[in-house]
Amino acid sequence: MALAVEETGSGPPVVFVHGTATDRAVWRETLGELGGGARAIVYDRRAYGASGAPEPYGGTTVGEQADDLAELIAALDAAPALLVGHELGALACLDLMLRQPRLARGAVLIEPSMLWLSRGGPDTLSALREVVERAAFESGAPAAVAAFLEAVDGPRAVQRLGPDRAAVSPRAFAADLAASASWPAGRRELARIELPVTVVSGTSSSPVRREAAAALARLLPNAELVEVGAGHLAHVEAPGEVAAAIARAL
């Protein structure tokens, strides 16, 4: 299975792992702000963009995504890399740091998919599932992707991304939906991650996601919480602030 990869710049390696319903192009603004002072590596997770996936491909797990990430870092001789992940991609980064810490030097994690850390998380996930299923039933798979983006980042999410970046593979999107729940790690496992982590949260993101991000920063032994003026897609809306967090982590 081949993963589509792009590299820019030179210096310490930084590997970017996108979330659900986006592909590697979602990092465009952040890479522009980061400049060429790092070896920036972006890739499409399996089935997204130009990346392949095994057949049949109907679902994935956090562990599977972390294994892909680990294999990529090893193949590119990029260890130890700073990991930058959003949403499900952030969970893959955490899993890699837990199981293969030698491959990482630390991480910048943008609102990881860990709503179980918030009291309102279960209700939020239930409502999100209902919105996506209704859109898929009434208007098809592309509408389900748009409904997901607007549910997690507000009514302007699709407009903010633009039509080229909002039109992702429905198969990859569907495979991601149950992945967060597949991760067996809990509070005890998180407390074992000693690498430095910056948890990024958007000040205009939903209270549930902000609460979960803050809770994660408290659980990790060597973490800080950074709040930026943005929503859930902080790396698109406030790329300068996200790039600054990455630069500090380097």
Summary of the structure (lengths in Angstrom):
residues: 250
radius of gyration: 16.5
end to end distance: 30.8
largest distance: 48.4
contacts: 900
relative contact order: 0.17
helix: 50%
strand: 16%
